[in-house]
């Protein structure tokens, strides 16, 4: 996966022009924040334009070696949490402890073939657990995905992130959408 990231960055910077590699005075590395989180690789300002690593934009990236083309897709993914038939509306859980829920996702605007989807939850301490993953057998530009009921122990107060990942055919899982759940005492 790391080599793919490097390959995408090399291609992106190559498209900007070879002079960037040799003209350090025209290139400036800058801190990059996406949705309040600092991106490890940051970004660059070259000749007054800001460039960011495409993989950091929570979308699907395809690189075609033959045409030297990078394609970026950001499908629309809307997630809802249910306990039974009740939607957890405000995404605030008024208690810590175990909760049985499922995740419903509506996906549209998908412009590339995917082989699988995965839903996971990440606790405030960074521990991540897979809620469910499934293969996608029929390719469509829009579909619904609902996980089975899942019991999770919200052990502490804080923000829990539910992530929706897609796996392009021949690629790795890529985060395409997140939902924040806040557990309160």
Secondary structure, DSSP 8 states (H G I E B T S, - for coil): -HHHHHHHHHHHHHHH-THHHH-GGGEEEE--EETTEE-TT-EEEETTEEEE-GGGGSSEEEEETTTTEEEEE--EEEEEEEETTEE--SSEESS-EEEEEEEEEEEE---S-EEEEEEEEE-TTS-EEEEEEEE--S--S-EEEE---EEEEE-SSEEEEEEEEEEETTS-EEEEEEEEEEE--
